[in-house]
Amino acid sequence: MINCMFTSWYPCFKDVTVKSIAISLPECVREYLLSDGVVLPDGKDCKLTESASAGSDDEVDWENEAEHDTLVAPSFPDFTEEVARCIQVLGGSVFPKLDWSSPKDAAWISFDRTLRCHCIRDILLLLKSSDFVTHDLTAPFEHCSDVLDSSNQSVTHHLVLRQWHDINADSEFRCFVQNNIVIAISQRHLDIHFPHLSACKGTICSDILHFYHTFIERKFADADFTFDVWHKSREAIVLLDFNPFGPVTDSLLFSWNELIGWLSRNPSSPCEFRCVMEKDVKPDPHRWYAVPQDFVHLSTGEDPAKLVDFLNIKIQDANDEESDSDY
């Protein structure tokens, strides 16, 4: 897990991945990200118009019937200045993430439904809205068997800014490595069927395997891991990320039951490639995070009190309709 931290692998692979800058996350920013409510810093470093950026005043007043609470906009002048400088160095727009996770579950809250950010307000809005980021900050080793005592692990968190690129969904793939052998490759996005991938799977596998043998094999600290790539063309493959080999990582079109024992069952089989067939298209799992929590609780039964309230409302509506029909 530690070896999959961005700051652990980036120095070794910076020549074959997206240009990026890692900034140490001050404790005050970490506390802000974990605090309740979403109050953003002022918009002095942003190119957004006032109409597109709500809450840009130094203070935001929220009024209810019982009391007056004033939420003060956070201020991290040094951190804000460093982020703004790095964004400019990276071309003016960036993809933000922390040491392991990106806020992809919060993309629904951005203006264009992507993770493209132009200023610190864009970045903080995504980070504060992301459950994945919260997990990175509070329990990154929760499901990791290779960390003996996760409670005593001390991590220096970073905000990672990656140069923005428009990456076509049909060119992203996740590769699974066991004992330094690429055993499987999966289409990264499962909510889209790309007919040409089946026809091109031999070429795609060959290109990715050549890239792996040339730039990654035995250079990464673990023998078992996964890595994501952007297959721009046969001559241009870009490393995107590393992740642990195990259930903490999405296995996409494979299952971890088949992957974990792959080599023992298939010692000499070639790398297996899987892409989404038309009948196997799955909904985007991150859209679930855009559903209001009340709906989630009702659908899963997580909050019985809300379900009881909902049923009482339905009963009352039925009784009212019945009363109206009596007249």
N, C-alpha and C positions, 0 to 999 in steps of 0.2 A: 504493500500500500504506500509506504514512504517513497519507494522508487518511482511511483506513478505521480507523485507531486510534480507540478509543472516546473518548479525551480530545481528539482532534482535532475530531470532529464533534458531540459531545454539547452543548457550549455553544450552538451555533447551533440545535439541534433539540430542546432539552430540553422545550419546551412541547408537543411532539407525540409524545414517547416516554415510556417508563416512568421514573419517578423513580429516580435512581441517584446513587451517590457513588463517586468514584474515590480510592483511597488509594495513595500512593507505596509501592512494595514495597521494604522495606529489603534491603540486600545479604545480611544474615544470614538473612532469610526466603527469599530466592531460592536461597541455597546449601542451605538446609534442603530446599526443594522438589526440588532436583536430587540430593540425597544418597540413598544406598541405604537401604532399610528404611523401615518406617512406624511411627514412635513419635510419638504425639500429645502436645500440651501437656496440663497438668492440666485438669480439667473444672470449674474454679471458676466460669467464666462460662456454663456450660451448664445447661440445665434437664433434661438427661437423667438418668435413674436410673443407679445404679452398674451394675446388671445390663445396661443397654443400651449402656454405654460401657466397653469393655474397655481396659485399659492406662491408667487414670486416675491411677495413682501417679506420684510424682516420678521413680522409677526402675523400669525393667522388666528383670527378669533372664531371660536366655535361656541355657539350659544344654545343652551337648552333651557327647559322650563325651570330647572332647579337651581342652576348656578351658571356663572360665567367662568370659563376656563380659557386661558391664553396659552397657545402652543407656540413656543419660540423656535424659529427656523434654526437649524444647527449651523455651526460655523467651524470649518476646518481650513483656515486660510493657507497654511503651508501645504497640506495634502491636496487641497483644491488646485493650488498653483502648480504643483508637480503633475497632477493628472492632466491639467490643461496643456502643459508643456509636452507631455508624452503623446497626447492625442495629436498635436500638431506634428510631432516627429513622425508619427505613424500615418500621416496623410490626411488627417482631419476627421476620420470616422473609424471607430474601433468596435471590436467584439469583446465584451468584458466577461471575465470568469474569475473564480477563486482558484485555489491550488489544485482542486480536483474537478469541481463542478461549474457549469455555466448556468445562468438563470433561464434555461430554455423553457421551464414550466411557467415563466412569467411573460413570455413573448406576447401573450394576448393583451397585455396592458400598454404596450408601446403604440405609438401613432401608426406605424406601418406593419405591426405584428411581426417584427423581426427583432434581433438583438443588436441592431446597428445603433451606435451611440455617438453623439457629437460633443457632449459635455458631461460634466459630473452629475448634473441633475438627471439626465437620461440613465446614467449608470446606476445611481443610487435608487432610482425608482424601480429598476429591474431587480437589483439585489435585495431590496427590502421586501419585494413581492414574491420572492422565490423560496419555496420550501427546500429546494436542493441546496441553496446557499446557506440557509439556516442549519441544515444538517452538516455541511462542511465546517461551520463555525462552532457547533456544539457537540457533535458526536461523529467525527469522521471515521473512527475505527470501530464503530458499533457492530458491524457484521464481518469483521476481518479476523480470520483465524491466525494470521501470521503475526499479529500484535498480541503479545502475551498479556500485557496489562495496559489496556487502552486508557484507563483512568489516570495513569501516571505519564502518559505521553504528552510532551510539550511541543506545540506546533507554532511556528511563526507564520501567521497567515499573510497572504499577499493578494493584492488586487492585480490581476493579470490583464493587460490590454493587448489585444491582438489586432494587427492591421486588418481592416475590413476587406473581404472579398465576396463577390456574389458567386456562390457555389451552387451549381445545378444539383438538384436532389438525386439525379441518376448517376452522379459521379462520386458519391460518397460510399465507402465500404468499410466494414469492420472486419479485422483479421484476427484469428485466434491462434496463438502460439503455445505449443506444449513441448517441453524439453527442447526448446530452440528450433522447433519445426512448425511451419505454418500448416495447420491441419484443416482449417476451414475459413471461408470468406463469405460474408453476408452483405446483402444490400442494406444500407444504413436506414433508409426511410421506408417504413412498412405500409404507409398509407397511399402509395402510388404504384401502379403497375406500369413498367417500362418494357414494352414488347422487345426492343432491340437488345436488352441485356442477355436474354437467353441465347440469342444468336452470337453474341460477342463474348460469352463467358470464357472461352478458351484463351482469347487474346487478353482479356482483363486479368485472368489468373496469372498468365505468363508475365505480364507487365508488373503486377504487384509482387510476384515472387522474385523477379529480377531486382526490383527496388529493395525488397527485404534483404536479399543476399548481399547486395552491394552496400547498403547504408545502415542496416539495423542489426543483422544477425550477429549475436554474441557481443554486441556493443551495449545493449541494454542490460541493466544490473540483474534482472530476473531471467530464469529460463522459461517460466510460464507467465504469459501476459497477453493482453490484447492491444492492438493499435488500430487507429482509424486513419484512412488516407483519402485524399482527393485525387481522383484519377482524371487529371485535366486532359491528358493525351498520352499516347504511347511513350513520348519522350519527356513528359512532365508529370510526375507524381509527387504530391506534397503530403508530408506527414502532418496529421492534425492533432493527435493526442495518443496517450498511453492510458490503459486502464488495467486493473487487476484481472487475473484469470480466475473467475469464480462468480458466485451468485450476486455479489454486489454490483456487477456489471451486467447490463442488458445483453442477453444472448441472442436477441433478434430472431432470426429464422431457424436457429438451433435451440436445443435445450441443454441445460448444464448437465443433466444426467447422461446425455450422450457425449458431450464434449469432454467431461472430466476423465472418462476411461477410454478416450478415442484411440490413443496409440496402442494400448494393450489389445484392443479388438481389431485394429486396422494397422498393423505395424508397417506395412509397405504400401498402403493405399495412397493415391495422390491427393492433393488438397481438394476438398469438396467446396464447390461454389453454389450458393443458393440466392435466387432473386425472387421477388414477389410475382406470383402468377396471378392472372386476372381474377380467379376465383378465391384467392387468398388475401386480397387487400384487407388491411386492418385499419380501424379508425386511429387517428393520431392520439396517442395516449396523453399528450400534454394538454389537449383541449379540456380534459377533465378538470384541470386546475382553474379554468375560466368559469366553471359552474358555481353559482352562489352556494356558500356553505350550507345554508338552510336546505337547499335542494339535495345536496350530498347527504346530509344527515337523514333526510326523509327517505331517500332511496336505499340507504344502507342500513337504516335502523339504528344508527350510531347514537342518536339522541331520542330515546323513547318519549320524553316529554313533548318534543315537537311533533312527534307522530300522533300522540294523544290530542294535542291542540288541533292538529289538522283534521283529525276524525271528528272532533267536537264541532268544528266549523262546518264540516260537510253535513253532519246530523242536523245542526241548526238550520242550514240552508234548505235541507230536505223538509224540515218541519215548517219553515216559512212558506215554502212552495205548496205544501199540503194545506196550510191555513188559507192561502190565497185561493186555492181551488174550491174551498167550501163556500165562497161567496158567489 
